[in-house]
Amino acid sequence: MSEQINQDNRQFHRVIYKADATLSFDNKTWLCEIIDLSLKGCLLKFDFNWKEDLEKTYTLSLQLSEHQLIQMQLSTAHVIGNTAGFKCDHIDLDSISELRRLVELNLGDSSLLERDLQALASY
């Protein structure tokens, strides 16, 4: 029951989107798998327990196609073993357009996306 309540209180819809991506900071790069995405963050899975600095800002790169790339500046929100949740601190206009399209296609309901965008604007 508490899981249901927690999901209902979320301001942003998460879409399950399994894909390989990279997370980087300075000269370090880690391969990861995206578990889910939203307009405000993501859940990532690593092949190892995530023990990096929780205060740093990381760059997530998700290559959708040869010409489509989503890049987000992220900070760590929570870690459980090899899974870490990140919140989006910054995303450029091209990346937010690609992410918006991806979320809209996966939600299947543009009114849900509009609700997320309104929440993002007032965040």
N, CA, C and O of each residue as an XYZ file, in Angstrom:
492
protein
N       0.825     -1.201      0.000
C       0.000      0.000      0.000
C       0.867      1.262      0.000
O       0.562      2.224     -0.705
N       1.958      1.261      0.796
C       2.792      2.459      0.843
C       3.454      2.719     -0.502
O       3.683      3.875     -0.857
N       3.768      1.662     -1.265
C       4.337      1.823     -2.618
C       3.351      2.587     -3.490
O       3.746      3.495     -4.221
N       2.072      2.229     -3.422
C       1.046      2.893     -4.212
C       0.931      4.370     -3.826
O       0.832      5.235     -4.696
N       0.946      4.650     -2.543
C       0.840      6.029     -2.078
C       2.047      6.825     -2.552
O       1.897      7.956     -3.015
N       3.237      6.252     -2.443
C       4.459      6.925     -2.866
C       4.400      7.270     -4.349
O       4.772      8.378     -4.737
N       3.942      6.345     -5.180
C       3.864      6.612     -6.610
C       2.825      7.673     -6.923
O       3.020      8.468     -7.843
N       1.733      7.706     -6.187
C       0.700      8.697     -6.438
C       1.159     10.107     -6.072
O       0.658     11.079     -6.636
N       2.103     10.234     -5.139
C       2.593     11.541     -4.716
C       3.671     12.095     -5.635
O       4.035     13.263     -5.503
N       4.188     11.307     -6.553
C       5.228     11.775     -7.455
C       4.677     12.847     -8.382
O       3.543     12.754     -8.853
N       5.499     13.874     -8.642
C       5.080     14.922     -9.552
C       5.410     14.591    -10.994
O       4.830     15.180    -11.907
N       6.336     13.654    -11.222
C       6.793     13.346    -12.568
C       6.610     11.868    -12.859
O       6.991     11.019    -12.053
N       6.028     11.561    -14.009
C       5.863     10.179    -14.418
C       7.199      9.597    -14.840
O       7.969     10.230    -15.562
N       7.458      8.403    -14.387
C       8.655      7.688    -14.800
C       8.272      6.719    -15.902
O       7.228      6.069    -15.843
N       9.121      6.631    -16.896
C       8.900      5.646    -17.948
C      10.012      4.617    -17.862
O      11.187      4.957    -17.721
N       9.630      3.375    -17.947
C      10.626      2.313    -17.949
C      11.277      2.329    -19.319
O      10.612      2.194    -20.345
N      12.564      2.494    -19.314
C      13.313      2.596    -20.558
C      14.664      1.934    -20.339
O      15.608      2.569    -19.869
N      14.748      0.673    -20.676
C      15.991     -0.087    -20.497
C      16.935      0.240    -21.651
O      16.634     -0.045    -22.810
N      18.072      0.836    -21.325
C      19.063      1.193    -22.337
C      20.415      1.371    -21.669
O      20.497      1.725    -20.493
N      21.462      1.125    -22.420
C      22.815      1.380    -21.938
C      23.124      2.861    -22.079
O      22.683      3.519    -23.021
N      23.892      3.370    -21.122
C      24.280      4.781    -21.136
C      25.640      4.898    -20.454
O      26.193      3.911    -19.971
N      26.161      6.107    -20.424
C      27.401      6.368    -19.693
C      27.177      7.505    -18.714
O      26.440      8.454    -18.981
N      27.827      7.379    -17.588
C      27.822      8.419    -16.573
C      29.267      8.845    -16.400
O      30.153      7.995    -16.300
N      29.520     10.140    -16.362
C      30.909     10.593    -16.285
C      31.063     11.762    -15.319
O      30.126     12.500    -15.015
N      32.311     11.883    -14.855
C      32.729     13.002    -14.026
C      34.226     13.167    -14.240
O      34.986     12.215    -14.061
N      34.653     14.357    -14.618
C      36.065     14.611    -14.943
C      36.538     13.577    -15.963
O      35.962     13.471    -17.046
N      37.572     12.822    -15.633
C      38.122     11.835    -16.567
C      37.595     10.428    -16.333
O      38.044      9.490    -16.992
N      36.653     10.260    -15.413
C      36.083      8.943    -15.124
C      34.798      8.753    -15.912
O      33.997      9.677    -16.060
N      34.615      7.531    -16.419
C      33.381      7.181    -17.114
C      32.938      5.798    -16.663
O      33.745      4.872    -16.583
N      31.646      5.666    -16.368
C      31.084      4.397    -15.948
C      29.973      3.997    -16.912
O      29.128      4.817    -17.272
N      29.980      2.744    -17.321
C      28.863      2.209    -18.095
C      27.744      1.891    -17.127
O      27.984      1.421    -16.015
N      26.534      2.147    -17.552
C      25.380      1.881    -16.699
C      24.187      1.495    -17.565
O      24.213      1.627    -18.789
N      23.161      1.023    -16.908
C      21.905      0.703    -17.586
C      20.822      1.598    -16.998
O      20.676      1.694    -15.780
N      20.077      2.241    -17.860
C      18.952      3.053    -17.406
C      17.801      2.104    -17.090
O      17.427      1.257    -17.902
N      17.257      2.267    -15.904
C      16.087      1.485    -15.490
C      14.818      2.261    -15.828
O      13.884      1.724    -16.423
N      14.802      3.534    -15.438
C      13.677      4.402    -15.805
C      14.141      5.853    -15.891
O      15.193      6.230    -15.374
N      13.315      6.646    -16.564
C      13.602      8.066    -16.804
C      12.370      8.898    -16.506
O      11.238      8.432    -16.637
N      12.607     10.124    -16.108
C      11.529     11.109    -16.013
C      12.110     12.445    -16.434
O      13.300     12.547    -16.732
N      11.279     13.459    -16.458
C      11.768     14.796    -16.799
C      12.659     15.360    -15.691
O      13.353     16.353    -15.909
N      12.650     14.757    -14.537
C      13.406     15.299    -13.414
C      14.500     14.366    -12.901
O      15.144     14.686    -11.902
N      14.734     13.214    -13.556
C      15.802     12.338    -13.088
C      15.745     10.957    -13.699
O      15.041     10.715    -14.679
N      16.507     10.052    -13.094
C      16.563      8.694    -13.624
C      17.022      7.731    -12.540
O      17.538      8.134    -11.498
N      16.818      6.448    -12.814
C      17.293      5.370    -11.973
C      18.271      4.568    -12.814
O      17.936      4.117    -13.910
N      19.494      4.390    -12.293
C      20.552      3.716    -13.034
C      21.013      2.468    -12.300
O      20.990      2.406    -11.071
N      21.433      1.474    -13.080
C      21.975      0.236    -12.525
C      23.406      0.081    -13.029
O      23.687      0.279    -14.211
N      24.305     -0.275    -12.114
C      25.715     -0.467    -12.428
C      26.094     -1.931    -12.224
O      25.348     -2.678    -11.591
N      27.238     -2.346    -12.750
C      27.746     -3.704    -12.549
C      28.462     -3.843    -11.210
O      29.030     -4.896    -10.919
N      28.440     -2.802    -10.403
C      29.132     -2.772     -9.113
C      28.315     -1.880     -8.182
O      27.463     -1.116     -8.635
N      28.576     -1.980     -6.897
C      27.895     -1.100     -5.949
C      28.389      0.329     -6.142
O      29.595      0.572     -6.186
N      27.466      1.267     -6.256
C      27.806      2.668     -6.491
C      28.287      3.276     -5.181
O      27.519      3.405     -4.227
N      29.557      3.647     -5.141
C      30.146      4.218     -3.930
C      30.860      5.530     -4.220
O      31.711      5.955     -3.439
N      30.529      6.171     -5.322
C      31.166      7.437     -5.679
C      30.607      8.567     -4.814
O      29.611      8.400     -4.110
N      31.262      9.696     -4.883
C      30.906     10.869     -4.089
C      29.465     11.295     -4.373
O      29.093     11.535     -5.521
N      28.674     11.383     -3.328
C      27.264     11.748     -3.469
C      27.063     13.239     -3.705
O      25.964     13.661     -4.064
N      28.094     14.033     -3.513
C      27.998     15.489     -3.654
C      28.384     15.992     -5.043
O      28.181     17.168     -5.344
N      28.927     15.139     -5.882
C      29.386     15.567     -7.210
C      28.232     15.662     -8.195
O      27.172     15.066     -8.001
N      28.462     16.423     -9.254
C      27.514     16.503    -10.365
C      28.082     15.688    -11.515
O      29.203     15.926    -11.965
N      27.302     14.729    -11.983
C      27.713     13.804    -13.033
C      26.995     14.141    -14.334
O      25.970     14.823    -14.328
N      27.540     13.659    -15.447
C      26.906     13.836    -16.749
C      26.455     12.484    -17.268
O      27.261     11.568    -17.430
N      25.166     12.366    -17.526
C      24.605     11.164    -18.130
C      24.495     11.395    -19.629
O      24.004     12.435    -20.068
N      24.951     10.426    -20.414
C      24.818     10.490    -21.874
C      24.068      9.256    -22.348
O      24.496      8.123    -22.124
N      22.951      9.495    -23.003
C      22.123      8.432    -23.556
C      22.014      8.660    -25.058
O      21.384      9.619    -25.505
N      22.624      7.782    -25.826
C      22.601      7.886    -27.288
C      21.356      7.166    -27.798
O      21.298      5.937    -27.759
N      20.367      7.908    -28.271
C      19.127      7.318    -28.782
C      19.296      6.789    -30.198
O      18.753      5.744    -30.554
N      20.050      7.520    -30.992
C      20.348      7.126    -32.371
C      21.635      7.837    -32.776
O      22.262      8.514    -31.961
N      22.017      7.684    -34.013
C      23.247      8.324    -34.487
C      23.221      9.838    -34.301
O      24.254     10.457    -34.049
N      22.028     10.432    -34.428
C      21.907     11.893    -34.360
C      21.131     12.387    -33.143
O      20.934     13.592    -32.987
N      20.693     11.478    -32.285
C      19.889     11.877    -31.132
C      20.598     11.480    -29.839
O      20.868     10.305    -29.593
N      20.889     12.485    -29.027
C      21.599     12.294    -27.771
C      20.899     13.073    -26.670
O      20.515     14.227    -26.855
N      20.739     12.430    -25.529
C      20.234     13.114    -24.339
C      21.396     13.193    -23.357
O      22.010     12.180    -23.024
N      21.690     14.405    -22.898
C      22.692     14.613    -21.867
C      22.063     15.396    -20.727
O      21.383     16.399    -20.944
N      22.298     14.925    -19.517
C      21.754     15.562    -18.321
C      22.858     15.692    -17.279
O      23.706     14.809    -17.146
N      22.841     16.793    -16.546
C      23.723     16.952    -15.387
C      22.929     16.452    -14.182
O      21.834     16.940    -13.900
N      23.494     15.472    -13.477
C      22.774     14.788    -12.411
C      23.509     14.848    -11.080
O      24.735     14.937    -11.031
N      22.743     14.800    -10.018
C      23.310     14.601     -8.687
C      22.617     13.392     -8.060
O      21.463     13.091     -8.368
N      23.337     12.713     -7.184
C      22.833     11.486     -6.578
C      21.717     11.807     -5.588
O      21.860     12.683     -4.735
N      20.610     11.089     -5.713
C      19.486     11.250     -4.788
C      19.457     10.124     -3.751
O      19.194     10.372     -2.574
N      19.725      8.901     -4.180
C      19.755      7.755     -3.261
C      20.508      6.608     -3.906
O      20.604      6.527     -5.131
N      21.041      5.723     -3.079
C      21.796      4.561     -3.557
C      21.369      3.339     -2.764
O      21.273      3.376     -1.537
N      21.113      2.246     -3.492
C      20.864      0.951     -2.867
C      21.692     -0.068     -3.647
O      21.286     -0.526     -4.715
N      22.847     -0.414     -3.103
C      23.729     -1.383     -3.753
C      24.226     -0.883     -5.094
O      24.915      0.134     -5.175
N      23.866     -1.616     -6.156
C      24.326     -1.237     -7.503
C      23.293     -0.413     -8.265
O      23.432     -0.208     -9.471
N      22.274      0.054     -7.583
C      21.241      0.886     -8.192
C      21.260      2.261     -7.527
O      21.289      2.375     -6.301
N      21.243      3.298     -8.358
C      21.283      4.658     -7.816
C      20.263      5.537     -8.530
O      20.122      5.490     -9.751
N      19.565      6.330     -7.747
C      18.639      7.314     -8.288
C      19.336      8.654     -8.375
O      20.055      9.054     -7.460
N      19.118      9.344     -9.479
C      19.744     10.645     -9.703
C      18.676     11.670    -10.039
O      17.686     11.351    -10.697
N      18.877     12.904     -9.585
C      17.969     13.988     -9.962
C      18.669     14.870    -10.981
O      19.881     15.078    -10.919
N      17.895     15.377    -11.904
C      18.429     16.225    -12.965
C      18.623     17.637    -12.425
O      17.678     18.280    -11.966
N      19.869     18.105    -12.491
C      20.189     19.468    -12.077
C      20.175     20.435    -13.251
O      19.880     21.620    -13.089
N      20.498     19.917    -14.442
C      20.515     20.750    -15.645
C      20.384     19.862    -16.872
O      20.927     18.759    -16.923
N      19.652     20.367    -17.858
C      19.526     19.684    -19.142
C      19.382     20.760    -20.211
O      18.645     21.728    -20.022
N      20.081     20.597    -21.330
C      20.018     21.616    -22.381
C      18.726     21.473    -23.190
O      18.008     20.480    -23.069
N      18.450     22.467    -24.002
C      17.197     22.521    -24.757
C      17.032     21.346    -25.718
O      15.946     20.774    -25.807
N      18.095     20.976    -26.440
C      18.004     19.846    -27.366
C      17.727     18.550    -26.626
O      16.918     17.737    -27.073
N      18.395     18.350    -25.494
C      18.207     17.121    -24.722
C      16.816     17.049    -24.102
O      16.203     15.981    -24.081
N      16.311     18.180    -23.595
C      14.969     18.154    -23.000
C      13.923     17.891    -24.077
O      12.903     17.258    -23.802
N      14.157     18.363    -25.292
C      13.230     18.086    -26.396
C      13.213     16.600    -26.718
O      12.149     16.020    -26.934
N      14.396     15.980    -26.753
C      14.479     14.536    -27.012
C      13.855     13.742    -25.867
O      13.133     12.773    -26.101
N      14.132     14.150    -24.635
C      13.570     13.467    -23.477
C      12.057     13.620    -23.429
O      11.344     12.666    -23.117
N      11.572     14.797    -23.732
C      10.127     15.033    -23.754
C       9.453     14.104    -24.759
O       8.415     13.510    -24.467
N      10.045     13.983    -25.935
C       9.488     13.115    -26.971
C       9.502     11.654    -26.515
O       8.530     10.927    -26.718
N      10.595     11.234    -25.905
C      10.724      9.866    -25.414
C       9.679      9.567    -24.341
O       9.036      8.518    -24.372
N       9.513     10.490    -23.394
C       8.530     10.309    -22.323
C       7.121     10.285    -22.903
O       6.305      9.448    -22.519
N       6.834     11.196    -23.823
C       5.507     11.261    -24.427
C       5.170      9.971    -25.163
O       4.061      9.453    -25.034
N       6.117      9.454    -25.930
C       5.885      8.204    -26.660
C       5.649      7.035    -25.715
O       4.823      6.167    -25.997
N       6.359      7.003    -24.606
C       6.226      5.899    -23.668
C       5.015      6.029    -22.754
O       4.470      5.016    -22.313
N       4.584      7.246    -22.461
C       3.386      7.427    -21.649
C       2.125      7.125    -22.448
O       1.145      6.613    -21.907
N       2.156      7.444    -23.735
C       1.004      7.201    -24.584
C      -0.147      8.167    -24.349
O      -1.228      7.982    -24.908
N       0.062      9.184    -23.539
C      -0.993     10.138    -23.210
C      -0.349     11.512    -23.062
O       0.352     11.765    -22.082
N      -0.576     12.393    -24.018
C       0.074     13.704    -23.982
C      -0.395     14.556    -22.802
O       0.327     15.460    -22.381
N      -1.590     14.291    -22.257
C      -2.052     15.066    -21.110
C      -1.204     14.762    -19.868
O      -0.996     15.642    -19.032
N      -0.718     13.528    -19.745
C       0.170     13.193    -18.633
C       1.493     13.941    -18.766
O       2.048     14.415    -17.775
N       1.988     14.041    -19.981
C       3.233     14.779    -20.222
C       3.037     16.254    -19.900
O       3.912     16.871    -19.292
N       1.920     16.823    -20.292
C       1.651     18.234    -20.011
C       1.619     18.490    -18.506
O       2.089     19.526    -18.038
N       1.064     17.544    -17.754
C       1.041     17.673    -16.294
C       2.469     17.686    -15.740
O       2.792     18.473    -14.850
N       3.328     16.794    -16.286
C       4.726     16.755    -15.865
C       5.443     18.059    -16.194
O       6.226     18.559    -15.386
N       5.181     18.610    -17.376
C       5.823     19.856    -17.779
C       5.389     21.024    -16.886
O       6.197     21.890    -16.552
N       4.115     21.040    -16.504
C       3.644     22.089    -15.602
C       4.306     21.953    -14.229
O       4.664     22.950    -13.602
N       4.463     20.721    -13.773
C       5.132     20.492    -12.494
C       6.590     20.911    -12.580
O       7.125     21.476    -11.626
N       7.241     20.644    -13.701
C       8.640     21.020    -13.899
C       8.782     22.544    -13.880
O       9.727     23.075    -13.295
N       7.849     23.239    -14.516
C       7.903     24.699    -14.590
C       7.723     25.337    -13.217
O       8.277     26.405    -12.958
N       6.960     24.702    -12.336
C       6.729     25.266    -11.024
C       7.686     24.716     -9.974
O       7.600     25.087     -8.803
N       8.587     23.845    -10.375
C       9.519     23.182     -9.461
C      10.560     24.110     -8.940
O      11.418     23.699     -8.159
